[in-house]
Amino acid sequence: MASILRVNTLTDASSNNSIATSFVAGGSAKAWIDIPAGLGSINASFNVSF
Amino acid sequence: MASQLKVDTLTGVTTAGSIVVTGEGNSTTNLQQGLCKSWGCNEQIGTISVLDSFNQASITDITTGQHSTTRTNNMSSVNWTVSFLNTADNLSNDYSMVHMGMRTGNGTLLDKSTSVVSGYAKNSSHSGIDLSNLGYQIFGDLA
């Protein structure tokens, strides 16, 4: 079943390596693409519309 | 109310490797797809060394301006993308407009694999040049 967690901070079980979820959302790449040179095609992408 | 979730691993329910994150606005993004899978901040001047890195297993100094790194956890295919640090210098043309990309030979990638990414830094004279704090970031799918 799909679920939603509403939290402000993520941290590991030892309370180390914490990160605010605002950094997860703000610091993640929103789009990327890999295009091989000269081939005019696309190898892989994320959130790119053509 | 502020809240804190303490976990060691995040895994999707419907698809293990796909967790939706609400973005800054109303749109959503994908946690796994948006994460940088490997990055490095390396010193190439003098003896090549690692200043800091994530998912970088090793680094090799190929020749002036050229280096390669390997991953601890490999990518799933060669279809990933990388960005490199560039520099500009206000004193020396040798360090001005340094541009960096994956090594190619007549346009064909020489080193790109599920583990290896190489970089070739050239200055405004198109001469290979070693960089301080040379950096890169890889995005794509982990194996």
N, CA and C atoms of all chains as a GROMACS GRO file, in nm:
protein
  579
    1MET      N    1   0.084  -0.119   0.000
    1MET     CA    2   0.000   0.000   0.000
    1MET      C    3   0.088   0.124   0.000
    2ALA      N    4   0.053   0.220  -0.083
    2ALA     CA    5   0.129   0.344  -0.085
    2ALA      C    6   0.112   0.418   0.048
    3SER      N    7   0.216   0.488   0.090
    3SER     CA    8   0.210   0.557   0.218
    3SER      C    9   0.290   0.686   0.211
    4ILE      N   10   0.258   0.778   0.298
    4ILE     CA   11   0.327   0.906   0.304
    4ILE      C   12   0.377   0.928   0.446
    5LEU      N   13   0.506   0.963   0.458
    5LEU     CA   14   0.561   1.002   0.586
    5LEU      C   15   0.582   1.153   0.584
    6ARG      N   16   0.531   1.221   0.683
    6ARG     CA   17   0.549   1.366   0.691
    6ARG      C   18   0.649   1.395   0.803
    7VAL      N   19   0.772   1.423   0.766
    7VAL     CA   20   0.877   1.448   0.865
    7VAL      C   21   0.962   1.566   0.820
    8ASN      N   22   1.026   1.630   0.917
    8ASN     CA   23   1.116   1.742   0.887
    8ASN      C   24   1.260   1.699   0.872
    9THR      N   25   1.297   1.589   0.938
    9THR     CA   26   1.437   1.548   0.940
    9THR      C   27   1.449   1.397   0.922
   10LEU      N   28   1.546   1.355   0.844
   10LEU     CA   29   1.582   1.214   0.833
   10LEU      C   30   1.717   1.195   0.901
   11THR      N   31   1.729   1.088   0.978
   11THR     CA   32   1.857   1.057   1.040
   11THR      C   33   1.870   0.907   1.051
   12ASP      N   34   1.993   0.858   1.064
   12ASP     CA   35   2.006   0.713   1.075
   12ASP      C   36   1.968   0.668   1.216
   13ALA      N   37   1.960   0.537   1.235
   13ALA     CA   38   1.909   0.484   1.362
   13ALA      C   39   1.998   0.520   1.480
   14SER      N   40   2.122   0.558   1.451
   14SER     CA   41   2.214   0.598   1.558
   14SER      C   42   2.212   0.749   1.580
   15SER      N   43   2.118   0.814   1.517
   15SER     CA   44   2.103   0.960   1.527
   15SER      C   45   2.219   1.035   1.465
   16ASN      N   46   2.288   0.970   1.373
   16ASN     CA   47   2.394   1.037   1.298
   16ASN      C   48   2.345   1.063   1.156
   17ASN      N   49   2.422   1.141   1.084
   17ASN     CA   50   2.394   1.166   0.942
   17ASN      C   51   2.253   1.219   0.920
   18SER      N   52   2.211   1.312   1.001
   18SER     CA   53   2.077   1.367   0.983
   18SER      C   54   2.075   1.469   0.870
   19ILE      N   55   1.961   1.477   0.806
   19ILE     CA   56   1.944   1.574   0.698
   19ILE      C   57   1.800   1.620   0.698
   20ALA      N   58   1.781   1.748   0.685
   20ALA     CA   59   1.645   1.801   0.678
   20ALA      C   60   1.583   1.760   0.546
   21THR      N   61   1.456   1.727   0.549
   21THR     CA   62   1.391   1.686   0.425
   21THR      C   63   1.389   1.800   0.324
   22SER      N   64   1.402   1.924   0.372
   22SER     CA   65   1.410   2.036   0.278
   22SER      C   66   1.538   2.026   0.195
   23PHE      N   67   1.645   1.970   0.255
   23PHE     CA   68   1.768   1.950   0.180
   23PHE      C   69   1.754   1.834   0.082
   24VAL      N   70   1.676   1.734   0.121
   24VAL     CA   71   1.653   1.622   0.029
   24VAL      C   72   1.580   1.672  -0.095
   25ALA      N   73   1.477   1.752  -0.072
   25ALA     CA   74   1.400   1.804  -0.185
   25ALA      C   75   1.479   1.909  -0.262
   26GLY      N   76   1.542   2.001  -0.190
   26GLY     CA   77   1.613   2.110  -0.256
   26GLY      C   78   1.745   2.070  -0.315
   27GLY      N   79   1.811   1.968  -0.257
   27GLY     CA   80   1.944   1.930  -0.302
   27GLY      C   81   1.947   1.818  -0.403
   28SER      N   82   1.833   1.765  -0.437
   28SER     CA   83   1.831   1.657  -0.536
   28SER      C   84   1.825   1.715  -0.676
   29ALA      N   85   1.889   1.645  -0.770
   29ALA     CA   86   1.883   1.688  -0.909
   29ALA      C   87   1.739   1.677  -0.958
   30LYS      N   88   1.693   1.777  -1.030
   30LYS     CA   89   1.557   1.778  -1.080
   30LYS      C   90   1.549   1.725  -1.222
   31ALA      N   91   1.659   1.723  -1.292
   31ALA     CA   92   1.661   1.669  -1.428
   31ALA      C   93   1.805   1.643  -1.468
   32TRP      N   94   1.825   1.537  -1.542
   32TRP     CA   95   1.956   1.508  -1.602
   32TRP      C   96   1.936   1.427  -1.728
   33ILE      N   97   2.040   1.425  -1.814
   33ILE     CA   98   2.029   1.353  -1.941
   33ILE      C   99   2.166   1.306  -1.985
   34ASP      N  100   2.170   1.192  -2.048
   34ASP     CA  101   2.294   1.139  -2.106
   34ASP      C  102   2.271   1.120  -2.255
   35ILE      N  103   2.342   1.199  -2.336
   35ILE     CA  104   2.330   1.192  -2.481
   35ILE      C  105   2.464   1.152  -2.539
   36PRO      N  106   2.474   1.040  -2.612
   36PRO     CA  107   2.602   1.002  -2.671
   36PRO      C  108   2.643   1.099  -2.779
   37ALA      N  109   2.772   1.126  -2.789
   37ALA     CA  110   2.823   1.225  -2.883
   37ALA      C  111   2.788   1.188  -3.027
   38GLY      N  112   2.729   1.282  -3.098
   38GLY     CA  113   2.710   1.268  -3.241
   38GLY      C  114   2.601   1.174  -3.286
   39LEU      N  115   2.532   1.109  -3.194
   39LEU     CA  116   2.436   1.007  -3.236
   39LEU      C  117   2.293   1.060  -3.243
   40GLY      N  118   2.267   1.176  -3.184
   40GLY     CA  119   2.134   1.232  -3.189
   40GLY      C  120   2.030   1.149  -3.118
   41SER      N  121   2.073   1.068  -3.022
   41SER     CA  122   1.980   0.985  -2.946
   41SER      C  123   2.001   1.009  -2.798
   42ILE      N  124   1.923   0.943  -2.718
   42ILE     CA  125   1.931   0.962  -2.573
   42ILE      C  126   1.954   0.828  -2.506
   43ASN      N  127   2.057   0.822  -2.424
   43ASN     CA  128   2.083   0.698  -2.351
   43ASN      C  129   1.991   0.685  -2.230
   44ALA      N  130   1.983   0.790  -2.151
   44ALA     CA  131   1.903   0.786  -2.029
   44ALA      C  132   1.873   0.928  -1.987
   45SER      N  133   1.766   0.944  -1.912
   45SER     CA  134   1.732   1.078  -1.864
   45SER      C  135   1.638   1.068  -1.746
   46PHE      N  136   1.622   1.179  -1.678
   46PHE     CA  137   1.527   1.189  -1.568
   46PHE      C  138   1.459   1.324  -1.576
   47ASN      N  139   1.328   1.322  -1.584
   47ASN     CA  140   1.246   1.443  -1.586
   47ASN      C  141   1.280   1.536  -1.701
   48VAL      N  142   1.304   1.479  -1.818
   48VAL     CA  143   1.328   1.556  -1.939
   48VAL      C  144   1.216   1.523  -2.038
   49SER      N  145   1.151   1.627  -2.091
   49SER     CA  146   1.043   1.608  -2.187
   49SER      C  147   1.091   1.652  -2.324
   50PHE      N  148   1.055   1.576  -2.428
   50PHE     CA  149   1.101   1.606  -2.564
   50PHE      C  150   0.982   1.636  -2.655
   51MET      N  151   0.441   2.079   1.373
   51MET     CA  152   0.532   2.026   1.473
   51MET      C  153   0.653   1.964   1.404
   52ALA      N  154   0.772   1.996   1.452
   52ALA     CA  155   0.892   1.935   1.394
   52ALA      C  156   0.892   1.786   1.423
   53SER      N  157   0.942   1.710   1.330
   53SER     CA  158   0.946   1.564   1.347
   53SER      C  159   1.075   1.511   1.291
   54GLN      N  160   1.114   1.396   1.341
   54GLN     CA  161   1.241   1.336   1.299
   54GLN      C  162   1.220   1.187   1.280
   55LEU      N  163   1.258   1.137   1.163
   55LEU     CA  164   1.247   0.995   1.134
   55LEU      C  165   1.385   0.933   1.142
   56LYS      N  166   1.403   0.832   1.228
   56LYS     CA  167   1.532   0.767   1.246
   56LYS      C  168   1.531   0.631   1.179
   57VAL      N  169   1.601   0.622   1.070
   57VAL     CA  170   1.611   0.495   0.996
   57VAL      C  171   1.751   0.485   0.935
   58ASP      N  172   1.792   0.363   0.906
   58ASP     CA  173   1.919   0.343   0.837
   58ASP      C  174   1.900   0.326   0.687
   59THR      N  175   1.782   0.283   0.647
   59THR     CA  176   1.757   0.257   0.506
   59THR      C  177   1.617   0.303   0.469
   60LEU      N  178   1.609   0.368   0.355
   60LEU     CA  179   1.479   0.405   0.299
   60LEU      C  180   1.453   0.316   0.178
   61THR      N  181   1.338   0.251   0.174
   61THR     CA  182   1.302   0.164   0.063
   61THR      C  183   1.158   0.189   0.024
   62GLY      N  184   1.133   0.197  -0.107
   62GLY     CA  185   0.997   0.219  -0.153
   62GLY      C  186   0.909   0.098  -0.126
   63VAL      N  187   0.779   0.121  -0.109
   63VAL     CA  188   0.685   0.011  -0.085
   63VAL      C  189   0.644  -0.054  -0.216
   64THR      N  190   0.591   0.026  -0.308
   64THR     CA  191   0.546  -0.028  -0.437
   64THR      C  192   0.664  -0.074  -0.521
   65THR      N  193   0.766   0.010  -0.530
   65THR     CA  194   0.891  -0.022  -0.599
   65THR      C  195   1.006   0.014  -0.507
   66ALA      N  196   1.086  -0.085  -0.473
   66ALA     CA  197   1.190  -0.064  -0.371
   66ALA      C  198   1.279   0.055  -0.404
   67GLY      N  199   1.315   0.071  -0.530
   67GLY     CA  200   1.410   0.176  -0.568
   67GLY      C  201   1.344   0.302  -0.617
   68SER      N  202   1.223   0.329  -0.574
   68SER     CA  203   1.153   0.448  -0.621
   68SER      C  204   1.069   0.508  -0.510
   69ILE      N  205   1.115   0.619  -0.456
   69ILE     CA  206   1.043   0.690  -0.350
   69ILE      C  207   1.012   0.830  -0.398
   70VAL      N  208   0.887   0.869  -0.387
   70VAL     CA  209   0.843   1.001  -0.431
   70VAL      C  210   0.870   1.102  -0.320
   71VAL      N  211   0.925   1.217  -0.360
   71VAL     CA  212   0.951   1.326  -0.266
   71VAL      C  213   0.876   1.449  -0.314
   72THR      N  214   0.806   1.513  -0.224
   72THR     CA  215   0.741   1.639  -0.260
   72THR      C  216   0.846   1.747  -0.271
   73GLY      N  217   0.846   1.817  -0.383
   73GLY     CA  218   0.945   1.921  -0.407
   73GLY      C  219   0.912   2.049  -0.332
   74GLU      N  220   0.981   2.156  -0.372
   74GLU     CA  221   0.964   2.284  -0.304
   74GLU      C  222   0.827   2.343  -0.330
   75GLY      N  223   0.771   2.311  -0.446
   75GLY     CA  224   0.638   2.358  -0.479
   75GLY      C  225   0.538   2.245  -0.467
   76ASN      N  226   0.449   2.235  -0.563
   76ASN     CA  227   0.348   2.131  -0.558
   76ASN      C  228   0.390   2.004  -0.631
   77SER      N  229   0.492   2.016  -0.716
   77SER     CA  230   0.534   1.900  -0.793
   77SER      C  231   0.612   1.802  -0.708
   78THR      N  232   0.617   1.679  -0.754
   78THR     CA  233   0.694   1.576  -0.686
   78THR      C  234   0.816   1.541  -0.769
   79THR      N  235   0.916   1.484  -0.704
   79THR     CA  236   1.034   1.435  -0.773
   79THR      C  237   1.063   1.296  -0.719
   80ASN      N  238   1.165   1.233  -0.773
   80ASN     CA  239   1.198   1.096  -0.733
   80ASN      C  240   1.328   1.095  -0.655
   81LEU      N  241   1.324   1.040  -0.535
   81LEU     CA  242   1.441   1.042  -0.447
   81LEU      C  243   1.561   0.975  -0.513
   82GLN      N  244   1.544   0.852  -0.558
   82GLN     CA  245   1.658   0.778  -0.610
   82GLN      C  246   1.714   0.840  -0.738
   83GLN      N  247   1.625   0.885  -0.826
   83GLN     CA  248   1.670   0.942  -0.953
   83GLN      C  249   1.742   1.075  -0.934
   84GLY      N  250   1.705   1.147  -0.831
   84GLY     CA  251   1.764   1.278  -0.811
   84GLY      C  252   1.891   1.280  -0.730
   85LEU      N  253   1.925   1.167  -0.672
   85LEU     CA  254   2.046   1.165  -0.587
   85LEU      C  255   2.171   1.157  -0.671
   86CYS      N  256   2.273   1.230  -0.630
   86CYS     CA  257   2.405   1.218  -0.692
   86CYS      C  258   2.463   1.083  -0.650
   87LYS      N  259   2.502   1.001  -0.746
   87LYS     CA  260   2.548   0.865  -0.716
   87LYS      C  261   2.697   0.857  -0.685
   88SER      N  262   2.771   0.957  -0.726
   88SER     CA  263   2.914   0.960  -0.695
   88SER      C  264   2.966   1.100  -0.718
   89TRP      N  265   3.055   1.146  -0.630
   89TRP     CA  266   3.121   1.275  -0.653
   89TRP      C  267   3.262   1.270  -0.595
   90GLY      N  268   3.344   1.359  -0.644
   90GLY     CA  269   3.480   1.364  -0.594
   90GLY      C  270   3.532   1.505  -0.594
   91CYS      N  271   3.617   1.534  -0.497
   91CYS     CA  272   3.693   1.658  -0.493
   91CYS      C  273   3.838   1.613  -0.476
   92ASN      N  274   3.913   1.618  -0.584
   92ASN     CA  275   4.046   1.557  -0.587
   92ASN      C  276   4.153   1.660  -0.619
   93GLU      N  277   4.273   1.633  -0.571
   93GLU     CA  278   4.387   1.720  -0.596
   93GLU      C  279   4.476   1.656  -0.702
   94GLN      N  280   4.493   1.725  -0.813
   94GLN     CA  281   4.571   1.668  -0.923
   94GLN      C  282   4.709   1.731  -0.935
   95ILE      N  283   4.730   1.844  -0.872
   95ILE     CA  284   4.860   1.909  -0.878
   95ILE      C  285   4.956   1.836  -0.784
   96GLY      N  286   5.073   1.802  -0.835
   96GLY     CA  287   5.165   1.720  -0.757
   96GLY      C  288   5.118   1.576  -0.762
   97THR      N  289   5.132   1.506  -0.651
   97THR     CA  290   5.083   1.368  -0.644
   97THR      C  291   4.932   1.370  -0.630
   98ILE      N  292   4.863   1.299  -0.720
   98ILE     CA  293   4.717   1.303  -0.718
   98ILE      C  294   4.666   1.243  -0.588
   99SER      N  295   4.564   1.306  -0.531
   99SER     CA  296   4.511   1.260  -0.403
   99SER      C  297   4.363   1.296  -0.392
  100VAL      N  298   4.298   1.232  -0.298
  100VAL     CA  299   4.155   1.252  -0.276
  100VAL      C  300   4.137   1.349  -0.160
  101LEU      N  301   4.066   1.458  -0.184
  101LEU     CA  302   4.035   1.552  -0.076
  101LEU      C  303   3.907   1.510  -0.004
  102ASP      N  304   3.806   1.475  -0.081
  102ASP     CA  305   3.683   1.420  -0.025
  102ASP      C  306   3.607   1.356  -0.141
  103SER      N  307   3.525   1.258  -0.110
  103SER     CA  308   3.454   1.190  -0.217
  103SER      C  309   3.337   1.111  -0.162
  104PHE      N  310   3.251   1.066  -0.251
  104PHE     CA  311   3.141   0.976  -0.218
  104PHE      C  312   3.132   0.872  -0.329
  105ASN      N  313   3.133   0.746  -0.291
  105ASN     CA  314   3.127   0.634  -0.386
  105ASN      C  315   3.237   0.641  -0.491
  106GLN      N  316   3.354   0.683  -0.448
  106GLN     CA  317   3.473   0.683  -0.534
  106GLN      C  318   3.573   0.587  -0.473
  107ALA      N  319   3.605   0.479  -0.547
  107ALA     CA  320   3.692   0.374  -0.492
  107ALA      C  321   3.840   0.405  -0.512
  108SER      N  322   3.874   0.462  -0.627
  108SER     CA  323   4.016   0.487  -0.655
  108SER      C  324   4.028   0.599  -0.756
  109ILE      N  325   4.148   0.653  -0.765
  109ILE     CA  326   4.177   0.757  -0.863
  109ILE      C  327   4.312   0.729  -0.925
  110THR      N  328   4.322   0.753  -1.055
  110THR     CA  329   4.446   0.729  -1.128
  110THR      C  330   4.485   0.854  -1.205
  111ASP      N  331   4.611   0.893  -1.193
  111ASP     CA  332   4.665   1.004  -1.270
  111ASP      C  333   4.717   0.948  -1.401
  112ILE      N  334   4.650   0.977  -1.512
  112ILE     CA  335   4.686   0.920  -1.641
  112ILE      C  336   4.806   0.994  -1.700
  113THR      N  337   4.789   1.123  -1.716
  113THR     CA  338   4.897   1.211  -1.760
  113THR      C  339   4.850   1.353  -1.734
  114THR      N  340   4.926   1.452  -1.776
  114THR     CA  341   4.889   1.590  -1.743
  114THR      C  342   4.746   1.623  -1.787
  115GLY      N  343   4.666   1.664  -1.692
  115GLY     CA  344   4.528   1.702  -1.720
  115GLY      C  345   4.431   1.587  -1.729
  116GLN      N  346   4.480   1.464  -1.725
  116GLN     CA  347   4.392   1.350  -1.745
  116GLN      C  348   4.396   1.258  -1.622
  117HIS      N  349   4.278   1.218  -1.580
  117HIS     CA  350   4.268   1.128  -1.466
  117HIS      C  351   4.147   1.038  -1.483
  118SER      N  352   4.138   0.933  -1.405
  118SER     CA  353   4.019   0.850  -1.403
  118SER      C  354   3.990   0.808  -1.260
  119THR      N  355   3.863   0.781  -1.233
  119THR     CA  356   3.822   0.732  -1.102
  119THR      C  357   3.732   0.611  -1.119
  120THR      N  358   3.723   0.528  -1.015
  120THR     CA  359   3.635   0.411  -1.017
  120THR      C  360   3.535   0.422  -0.903
  121ARG      N  361   3.424   0.343  -0.916
  121ARG     CA  362   3.318   0.345  -0.815
  121ARG      C  363   3.331   0.229  -0.717
  122THR      N  364   3.288   0.250  -0.595
  122THR     CA  365   3.272   0.142  -0.499
  122THR      C  366   3.148   0.061  -0.533
  123ASN      N  367   3.038   0.130  -0.557
  123ASN     CA  368   2.914   0.068  -0.605
  123ASN      C  369   2.891   0.115  -0.748
  124ASN      N  370   2.894   0.019  -0.841
  124ASN     CA  371   2.892   0.055  -0.983
  124ASN      C  372   2.755   0.102  -1.030
  125MET      N  373   2.756   0.166  -1.146
  125MET     CA  374   2.633   0.206  -1.212
  125MET      C  375   2.575   0.083  -1.282
  126SER      N  376   2.445   0.089  -1.316
  126SER     CA  377   2.380  -0.028  -1.376
  126SER      C  378   2.414  -0.044  -1.524
  127SER      N  379   2.452   0.063  -1.590
  127SER     CA  380   2.490   0.059  -1.731
  127SER      C  381   2.583   0.176  -1.757
  128VAL      N  382   2.618   0.196  -1.884
  128VAL     CA  383   2.704   0.310  -1.917
  128VAL      C  384   2.620   0.435  -1.943
  129ASN      N  385   2.490   0.423  -1.929
  129ASN     CA  386   2.402   0.535  -1.959
  129ASN      C  387   2.378   0.623  -1.837
  130TRP      N  388   2.482   0.691  -1.795
  130TRP     CA  389   2.474   0.788  -1.687
  130TRP      C  390   2.539   0.917  -1.734
  131THR      N  391   2.525   1.022  -1.656
  131THR     CA  392   2.581   1.150  -1.698
  131THR      C  393   2.672   1.206  -1.590
  132VAL      N  394   2.765   1.291  -1.631
  132VAL     CA  395   2.862   1.346  -1.537
  132VAL      C  396   2.884   1.493  -1.567
  133SER      N  397   2.906   1.570  -1.462
  133SER     CA  398   2.944   1.710  -1.476
  133SER      C  399   3.080   1.728  -1.410
  134PHE      N  400   3.164   1.810  -1.470
  134PHE     CA  401   3.297   1.836  -1.416
  134PHE      C  402   3.310   1.982  -1.375
  135LEU      N  403   3.402   2.005  -1.281
  135LEU     CA  404   3.436   2.141  -1.242
  135LEU      C  405   3.516   2.209  -1.352
  136ASN      N  406   3.486   2.334  -1.376
  136ASN     CA  407   3.569   2.416  -1.463
  136ASN      C  408   3.628   2.530  -1.382
  137THR      N  409   3.731   2.593  -1.432
  137THR     CA  410   3.793   2.703  -1.359
  137THR      C  411   3.818   2.822  -1.451
  138ALA      N  412   3.837   2.937  -1.390
  138ALA     CA  413   3.879   3.056  -1.462
  138ALA      C  414   3.983   3.126  -1.377
  139ASP      N  415   4.082   3.187  -1.440
  139ASP     CA  416   4.193   3.246  -1.365
  139ASP      C  417   4.210   3.392  -1.407
  140ASN      N  418   4.236   3.479  -1.311
  140ASN     CA  419   4.251   3.621  -1.343
  140ASN      C  420   4.396   3.663  -1.360
  141LEU      N  421   4.490   3.569  -1.350
  141LEU     CA  422   4.631   3.604  -1.360
  141LEU      C  423   4.703   3.530  -1.473
  142SER      N  424   4.669   3.406  -1.496
  142SER     CA  425   4.746   3.326  -1.590
  142SER      C  426   4.656   3.264  -1.696
  143ASN      N  427   4.694   3.284  -1.823
  143ASN     CA  428   4.618   3.221  -1.930
  143ASN      C  429   4.629   3.069  -1.923
  144ASP      N  430   4.736   3.019  -1.859
  144ASP     CA  431   4.751   2.874  -1.848
  144ASP      C  432   4.636   2.810  -1.771
  145TYR      N  433   4.576   2.891  -1.682
  145TYR     CA  434   4.467   2.837  -1.599
  145TYR      C  435   4.332   2.898  -1.634
  146SER      N  436   4.328   2.973  -1.743
  146SER     CA  437   4.203   3.040  -1.779
  146SER      C  438   4.116   2.951  -1.865
  147MET      N  439   3.988   2.967  -1.845
  147MET     CA  440   3.889   2.898  -1.926
  147MET      C  441   3.918   2.748  -1.936
  148VAL      N  442   3.960   2.692  -1.824
  148VAL     CA  443   3.985   2.547  -1.823
  148VAL      C  444   3.853   2.475  -1.838
  149HIS      N  445   3.847   2.390  -1.936
  149HIS     CA  446   3.726   2.311  -1.961
  149HIS      C  447   3.762   2.164  -1.945
  150MET      N  448   3.666   2.087  -1.901
  150MET     CA  449   3.694   1.949  -1.865
  150MET      C  450   3.580   1.859  -1.911
  151GLY      N  451   3.615   1.747  -1.967
  151GLY     CA  452   3.513   1.652  -2.008
  151GLY      C  453   3.567   1.511  -2.006
  152MET      N  454   3.481   1.416  -2.037
  152MET     CA  455   3.526   1.277  -2.044
  152MET      C  456   3.625   1.262  -2.158
  153ARG      N  457   3.726   1.175  -2.140
  153ARG     CA  458   3.826   1.154  -2.243
  153ARG      C  459   3.762   1.084  -2.364
  154THR      N  460   3.790   1.138  -2.482
  154THR     CA  461   3.743   1.076  -2.606
  154THR      C  462   3.858   1.069  -2.705
  155GLY      N  463   3.843   0.982  -2.804
  155GLY     CA  464   3.936   0.974  -2.916
  155GLY      C  465   3.856   0.986  -3.044
  156ASN      N  466   3.873   1.098  -3.115
  156ASN     CA  467   3.792   1.125  -3.234
  156ASN      C  468   3.643   1.114  -3.204
  157GLY      N  469   3.605   1.159  -3.087
  157GLY     CA  470   3.464   1.164  -3.050
  157GLY      C  471   3.412   1.038  -2.984
  158THR      N  472   3.494   0.934  -2.978
  158THR     CA  473   3.452   0.809  -2.914
  158THR      C  474   3.501   0.805  -2.771
  159LEU      N  475   3.410   0.778  -2.678
  159LEU     CA  476   3.449   0.772  -2.537
  159LEU      C  477   3.553   0.663  -2.515
  160LEU      N  478   3.658   0.698  -2.439
  160LEU     CA  479   3.767   0.603  -2.418
  160LEU      C  480   3.749   0.518  -2.293
  161ASP      N  481   3.690   0.574  -2.190
  161ASP     CA  482   3.696   0.505  -2.061
  161ASP      C  483   3.561   0.481  -1.996
  162LYS      N  484   3.456   0.540  -2.043
  162LYS     CA  485   3.328   0.535  -1.972
  162LYS      C  486   3.278   0.391  -1.958
  163SER      N  487   3.250   0.352  -1.834
  163SER     CA  488   3.197   0.218  -1.807
  163SER      C  489   3.106   0.226  -1.686
  164THR      N  490   3.060   0.112  -1.638
  164THR     CA  491   2.975   0.112  -1.519
  164THR      C  492   3.054   0.152  -1.395
  165SER      N  493   3.186   0.148  -1.404
  165SER     CA  494   3.269   0.181  -1.289
  165SER      C  495   3.355   0.305  -1.310
  166VAL      N  496   3.402   0.325  -1.431
  166VAL     CA  497   3.506   0.425  -1.456
  166VAL      C  498   3.451   0.550  -1.523
  167VAL      N  499   3.496   0.664  -1.474
  167VAL     CA  500   3.479   0.789  -1.547
  167VAL      C  501   3.616   0.855  -1.552
  168SER      N  502   3.650   0.906  -1.669
  168SER     CA  503   3.776   0.977  -1.682
  168SER      C  504   3.748   1.123  -1.714
  169GLY      N  505   3.844   1.206  -1.683
  169GLY     CA  506   3.831   1.348  -1.710
  169GLY      C  507   3.956   1.400  -1.778
  170TYR      N  508   3.937   1.496  -1.869
  170TYR     CA  509   4.049   1.557  -1.941
  170TYR      C  510   4.028   1.708  -1.932
  171ALA      N  511   4.119   1.774  -1.861
  171ALA     CA  512   4.110   1.918  -1.843
  171ALA      C  513   4.207   1.987  -1.938
  172LYS      N  514   4.156   2.085  -2.012
  172LYS     CA  515   4.240   2.163  -2.103
  172LYS      C  516   4.218   2.311  -2.075
  173ASN      N  517   4.322   2.390  -2.102
  173ASN     CA  518   4.309   2.534  -2.081
  173ASN      C  519   4.273   2.604  -2.211
  174SER      N  520   4.278   2.738  -2.208
  174SER     CA  521   4.234   2.814  -2.325
  174SER      C  522   4.324   2.791  -2.446
  175SER      N  523   4.445   2.737  -2.423
  175SER     CA  524   4.535   2.703  -2.534
  175SER      C  525   4.516   2.558  -2.577
  176HIS      N  526   4.417   2.492  -2.520
  176HIS     CA  527   4.387   2.351  -2.548
  176HIS      C  528   4.501   2.259  -2.507
  177SER      N  529   4.574   2.302  -2.406
  177SER     CA  530   4.679   2.218  -2.349
  177SER      C  531   4.626   2.151  -2.223
  178GLY      N  532   4.660   2.025  -2.203
  178GLY     CA  533   4.621   1.955  -2.082
  178GLY      C  534   4.681   2.024  -1.960
  179ILE      N  535   4.603   2.031  -1.853
  179ILE     CA  536   4.650   2.100  -1.734
  179ILE      C  537   4.597   2.032  -1.609
  180ASP      N  538   4.685   2.013  -1.512
  180ASP     CA  539   4.642   1.956  -1.383
  180ASP      C  540   4.569   2.061  -1.302
  181LEU      N  541   4.465   2.017  -1.230
  181LEU     CA  542   4.381   2.110  -1.155
  181LEU      C  543   4.388   2.081  -1.005
  182SER      N  544   4.370   2.187  -0.928
  182SER     CA  545   4.350   2.173  -0.785
  182SER      C  546   4.200   2.167  -0.758
  183ASN      N  547   4.160   2.080  -0.670
  183ASN     CA  548   4.018   2.066  -0.634
  183ASN      C  549   3.932   2.027  -0.754
  184LEU      N  550   3.987   1.943  -0.841
  184LEU     CA  551   3.905   1.902  -0.956
  184LEU      C  552   3.787   1.821  -0.904
  185GLY      N  553   3.671   1.851  -0.959
  185GLY     CA  554   3.550   1.789  -0.906
  185GLY      C  555   3.460   1.737  -1.016
  186TYR      N  556   3.374   1.643  -0.978
  186TYR     CA  557   3.276   1.587  -1.071
  186TYR      C  558   3.157   1.536  -0.991
  187GLN      N  559   3.045   1.518  -1.060
  187GLN     CA  560   2.924   1.459  -1.001
  187GLN      C  561   2.860   1.368  -1.105
  188ILE      N  562   2.822   1.248  -1.062
  188ILE     CA  563   2.758   1.150  -1.152
  188ILE      C  564   2.612   1.131  -1.112
  189PHE      N  565   2.526   1.137  -1.212
  189PHE     CA  566   2.384   1.107  -1.195
  189PHE      C  567   2.346   0.993  -1.289
  190GLY      N  568   2.258   0.909  -1.246
  190GLY     CA  569   2.214   0.796  -1.326
  190GLY      C  570   2.164   0.687  -1.235
  191ASP      N  571   2.164   0.563  -1.284
  191ASP     CA  572   2.109   0.452  -1.208
  191ASP      C  573   2.220   0.365  -1.150
  192LEU      N  574   2.213   0.337  -1.022
  192LEU     CA  575   2.305   0.243  -0.961
  192LEU      C  576   2.269   0.099  -1.000
  193ALA      N  577   2.368   0.012  -0.999
  193ALA     CA  578   2.342  -0.131  -1.026
  193ALA      C  579   2.260  -0.190  -0.912
   0.00000   0.00000   0.00000
